[in-house]
Amino acid sequence: MKKIIVFATLALFLTACQESLEDKCAREAKAYTAKNCPAKMEENIILDSLTFERATHTLHYYYRMTGIADKDNALDTVAAAQILKDGLKNTTAMKVYKDNGYNFTYTYRSEKDPKKTIFEVALTKKDY
């Protein structure tokens, strides 16, 4: 009887410790934001946060454009969408999420007017 109780407790413990990919993604996005954001990415680009949207399985990166980059169409001249797509294709850090068909959205907002979106691109499985 004692063995059955120990086995049942161990089985319950191991089952409770398993985390779904969605839970892991949400936890990691929250931890990354708390630990690293805001983070200066380039001269005039700051990563403000990383979130996970469960309903759409989307990792959403929010950036802030500052200084001379804080203007309409600032990223159009550098083919930002293609650069982000190529970067996602070549990264191994997101392999588990890419293998499971997650989406990735990158939103760049103005520092002068935080409600204003300067650039946004959503990448799906067909893009990477």
TAHUQUI-V801910 format. One record per helix or strand. SS is the DSSP state (H for helix, E for strand). FROM is the first residue (numbers start at 1). TO is the last residue. If there is no record, write none. Layout:
SS:FROM:TO  SS:FROM:TO
//
This chain:
H:2:16  H:21:36  E:39:42  E:45:53  H:54:56  E:58:65  H:67:69  H:76:78  H:80:90  H:95:99  E:103:110  E:117:123  H:125:127
//
